[in-house]
Structures are given as structure tokens and as C-alpha cells.
Amino acid sequence: MLTLKIIREQTSEVVARLAVKGFDARGIAAEIVALDDERKATQTLLDANLSQQNASAKAIGQLMKEGNRQAAEAAKEQVAKLKVASGELEQKQLATERLLNEKVVLLPNLPSPQVPAGKTAEDNVVVRQGGDIPTLAGSAMPHWELAKKYDIIDFELGNKLTGAGFPVYKGKGAKLQRALIAFFLDENTAAGYAEVMPPLMVNADSGFGTGQLPDKEGQMYHATVDDFYLIPTAEVPVTNIYRDVIVNPADLPIKLTAYTPCFRREAGSYGKDVRGLNRLHQFDKVEVVRFELPENSYAALDEMVAHVEGIVQKLQLPYRILKLCGGDMSFTSALTFDFEVYSAAQQKWLEVSSVSNFESFQANRLKCRYRAEDKKTQLVHTLNGSSLALPRIVAALLENNQADEGIRIPAALQKYTGFELI
């Protein structure tokens, strides 16, 4: 979340920059400043009250020593009244702070000055494009038909077992999934990311720490009895490893990678864009997460983008990299690059990765800090990216590599699959 210092001292800039995201912060920013003024005024009264209370308490002892019982009793009555007043002020202070925090967390992260203006995905900027878009025969099939033809993904069985959006991978389809996961993890660990295997459920504090709560409750599966949430991405548990931690700056950057299933309700999703693997409620993804010194985070973002690009190139998929406009960015991001691969049978681009710098937004929620040279604690910067999400990668691999003899497996994956052809 944004720091109160930034909201107070740079109110006009906060309002102007959030407007780039299509968020009108004028009313909330004014409320926050007013609540903070009220909090400070209440604290001043409380401090004065407590000071007077302490002074009166000390005076009682002296009056008793002097034998002035009447004055001592009057002082006791005064102390009792001050205690009641202090209690009321403390309750008011708590209520004000609670309301203040509720307002602060409603503000999205400030977009970087690099973020292009725009309201929808149509306004995103193509940074670069690579790979060759294949020309398929007229008999080419979309991936959901290929999956049925070769009996590698069963959407109907998944619907029977759970519901729509929960496919069953079979035979070489299951092996392809496992191969991609291993390939992605190996690529990430070779680039210096330490592998972790986190829980698939998190508590509300973890959801708050990375910004899923209170922004995306409707998109998360919630186990209400225990108040746990099924993770929408490994970013949530992995980033929260460093919640309430003061990091040694010598240990930065911290680079982590994890494979997990991910769970998203995707409320309201319907139509042709959800067919097959295009949009699922459960899917596999490999994630990379970084903790950086603030001055290094944008160089780290460029490094992460280049790393994901290298993986996509090894899969021999046509791709493009987009810089997201303000209106298409997430609540928590300061700058995001999306990767899309081209699905030749569907003749459309499919998003397979988002790589983002959150600057100090998540770290402020997490209370993840480092101790600077002046011994004061400062917030780290956090970044994360998909490397990669599997469903649409699989869709593009199946569609783009189909031939009369079957589906060809890219050379980089063959040592993981153990076969060259489906």
C-alpha cells in the first residue's frame, strides 16, 4: 500500500498518477489527510491528558506526605476523570486509525512514469516481437480438438469430476505438463533463482500482504471454516516468506522460484475466450519472485523480462512483449510487461506471462525492510513474473506444431518428455 507520508506530502501527484490507472483518488486522498489530521489532534489531546494525569498522580503522594488529605482527595477525583477521558480518547484514536487504514488500502499502487496512457488492453504498447507465425494447413485444429483426437486432455472428464475449467491431463498430455514444469524450473534455477515449494493455501494476512485482499476476494476460492484461501499464484506464499522480516542488504537480491497449481474463480468469465485451455479455474504455473534494493529494481525488471523472453524463444513460439497501459494494470503494479504467444489455429494472441515491479507497495503491506547505512529501516522493492503459466503455452505448442504425422515437440523439451511426437 502507499505510505501515509507519500499520500500527505505528495497528494496532488498521487491523484494525478492514479488518474493514469483510471482511478479517481481525489475524494479518498482528502479523507485520508483529514483522518490523519484528526488522528494527530486526538494524539495531542491524549498525550496532554496522560501528562496531566501523571503529574496529578505524583502530586497526590506529596499532598499525602504534607497531611493535606482534602487536596489529595480532590486530586484523586481529578485523576479518575482524566483516566476516563484518556480511555475515551484512546478509543477514538483506535477508531480513527482503523478507518484511516481502511481508506489507505483502497488506493492502488502509483504507476511508474514509464507507464503509457490508455484505458484498455487495446492501448497497450508492443515493445518487441519475435519468432515466426506458422502457416497451418486448412485442416488445422484448435487445441481442444487436438486434445480429443490424441486423447491427451479430457475436458469432459474434468467437468464430471469437478466442473468446467478443471481439465484432466492424460498420457503424453500429462507428461508434457510435467516436462514444461521441470524445464521452467531448471531454466529459473540456472538463472540464480532458489527453488521453494510453498503451501497451496494461505491465510488472510498473506493475501493482504501481496495485495490480493481486499482487492480480489471474489476471484479467490475461500475455505471459510479455517479462513484460508487457495492461492491464485505462487507469488502470494513465496513473497510472504519475507513478511515482517528485516533483510540484510548484503543478502539482496533475493531470487526465488516455485511451481504450484493455481486456483482462480474467474467469476463472470464466459464465451469463446474460455474454450479449452484459454481460461481455467485450476492451472499450473512456475513463478519467479525477487526482493531488491530500490535503486536496482528496474534493472532487475529488465533482467526478468529478458529471462522470460529467453524461455519462450527456446520453445520456438512466436511471441510479443507488451508494456501495459495505466488502465490495464493491476491494483498492485507500478510497471508490467505482458508476454503473449500466437495461437495459430485460433489466430489470436494469448497471454502467458506478466512480469511486474511493485516498487515498495507490497513491501509496505508485508513490512519487509532492510537496514540502510544510516541504520534506519527502508522498504525493499518486490517483483514477480510468470515463467511461465502452462495452459496457453500448451495450447500454442499443440496448435502451432501440428502436422500430418502428429504434434511435434520442441527440441528444448524432448529430454524432459522422452518423446519427439504426440
Order of alpha helices (4+ residues) and beta strands (2+ residues): alpha-alpha-alpha-alpha-beta-alpha-beta-alpha-beta-alpha-beta-beta-alpha-beta-beta-alpha-beta-beta-beta-alpha-beta-beta-beta-alpha-beta-beta-beta-alpha-beta-beta-alpha
